[in-house]
């Protein structure tokens, strides 16, 4: 899993003017790479409970979400596309990671993502 996250994930960042045109090849390529990384995130978190939780959280959240996915989400204009991306990421996260948290708090690895959601 670690090798896949570190070596196989690539989401190019293009200027917003380039990817605003959803029919452009760059925009389509960036979107395919993003959704591929989301699928990898969902597969990584499936190992929660089998592999140590801190390892799964490090790979899934610290490396994959914060290093790759969040950059793309932050560069996506606010609107339905951005909300869909955020919803898919949230759907990947195991509920049990949040059971012991107090109201209004989140996992340290999700602080930046949470701040984006609050906007």
C-alpha positions as CSV (number, residue, x, y, z in Angstrom):
1,X,0.0,0.0,0.0
2,X,2.8,2.4,0.9
3,X,4.5,1.8,-2.4
4,X,1.2,2.5,-4.3
5,X,0.6,5.7,-2.4
6,X,4.2,7.0,-2.8
7,X,4.9,5.8,-6.4
8,X,1.6,5.4,-8.3
9,X,-0.4,8.5,-7.3
10,X,0.0,11.5,-9.6
11,X,-2.5,14.3,-9.9
12,X,-1.1,17.1,-12.0
13,X,-1.9,20.7,-11.0
14,X,-2.8,22.9,-13.9
15,X,-3.7,26.5,-13.8
16,X,-7.4,27.1,-13.1
17,X,-7.9,28.6,-16.5
18,X,-6.7,25.4,-18.1
19,X,-9.0,23.1,-16.2
20,X,-12.1,25.3,-16.1
21,X,-13.0,23.9,-19.5
22,X,-14.2,20.4,-18.5
23,X,-13.9,19.1,-22.1
24,X,-10.1,19.9,-22.2
25,X,-7.7,16.9,-22.2
26,X,-5.9,18.3,-19.2
27,X,-9.0,18.7,-17.2
28,X,-10.2,15.2,-18.1
29,X,-6.8,13.7,-17.2
30,X,-6.6,15.5,-13.9
31,X,-10.1,14.3,-13.0
32,X,-9.3,10.7,-13.9
33,X,-6.2,10.8,-11.7
34,X,-8.2,12.4,-8.8
35,X,-10.8,9.7,-8.9
36,X,-8.2,7.0,-9.1
37,X,-6.6,8.4,-6.0
38,X,-10.0,8.5,-4.2
39,X,-10.4,4.8,-5.1
40,X,-7.0,4.1,-3.7
41,X,-8.0,5.9,-0.5
42,X,-11.1,3.8,-0.1
43,X,-9.0,0.6,-0.6
44,X,-6.4,1.8,1.9
45,X,-9.0,2.4,4.6
46,X,-10.6,-1.0,4.0
47,X,-7.5,-2.3,5.8
48,X,-8.5,-0.5,9.0
49,X,-8.9,-3.2,11.7
50,X,-6.5,-5.5,9.9
51,X,-3.4,-3.3,9.7
52,X,-2.6,-1.0,12.6
53,X,-4.9,2.1,12.6
54,X,-2.0,4.5,12.8
55,X,-0.4,3.0,9.7
56,X,-3.7,3.2,7.8
57,X,-4.4,6.8,8.9
58,X,-0.8,7.8,8.0
59,X,-1.1,6.4,4.5
60,X,-4.7,7.3,3.9
61,X,-4.9,10.7,5.5
62,X,-1.5,12.2,5.9
63,X,-0.1,11.0,2.7
64,X,-2.9,10.4,0.2
65,X,-5.6,12.9,1.4
66,X,-3.3,15.8,2.5
67,X,-0.6,15.4,-0.1
68,X,-2.7,14.7,-3.2
69,X,-6.4,14.9,-2.9
70,X,-6.7,18.0,-0.8
71,X,-4.7,20.1,-3.3
72,X,-7.0,19.1,-6.1
73,X,-10.1,19.8,-4.0
74,X,-8.8,23.3,-3.0
75,X,-8.1,24.1,-6.7
76,X,-11.6,23.0,-7.7
77,X,-14.0,26.0,-7.8
78,X,-16.6,25.9,-5.1
79,X,-19.8,24.3,-6.4
80,X,-21.3,20.9,-7.2
81,X,-18.0,19.3,-8.4
82,X,-16.2,20.4,-5.3
83,X,-19.0,19.1,-3.1
84,X,-19.0,15.7,-4.9
85,X,-15.3,15.3,-4.3
86,X,-15.6,16.2,-0.6
87,X,-18.6,13.8,-0.2
88,X,-16.7,10.9,-1.8
89,X,-13.7,11.5,0.4
90,X,-15.9,11.6,3.6
91,X,-17.6,8.4,2.5
92,X,-14.3,6.6,2.5
93,X,-13.5,7.4,6.2
94,X,-14.4,4.8,8.8
95,X,-17.0,6.0,11.3
96,X,-15.2,4.4,14.2
97,X,-12.3,6.9,13.8
98,X,-14.7,9.6,15.0
99,X,-16.5,7.7,17.8
100,X,-14.3,9.0,20.7
101,X,-14.1,12.6,19.4
102,X,-15.9,15.4,21.3
103,X,-18.3,17.6,19.5
104,X,-16.7,20.1,17.2
105,X,-13.4,18.3,17.1
106,X,-11.8,16.2,14.4
107,X,-8.7,14.0,13.7
108,X,-5.5,16.0,13.5
109,X,-4.9,14.7,10.0
110,X,-8.3,16.1,8.9
111,X,-7.8,19.7,10.1
112,X,-7.2,21.3,6.7
113,X,-9.9,19.2,5.1
114,X,-12.3,20.2,7.9
115,X,-11.5,23.9,7.4
116,X,-12.3,23.6,3.7
117,X,-15.6,21.9,4.5
118,X,-16.5,24.7,6.9
119,X,-16.0,27.2,4.1
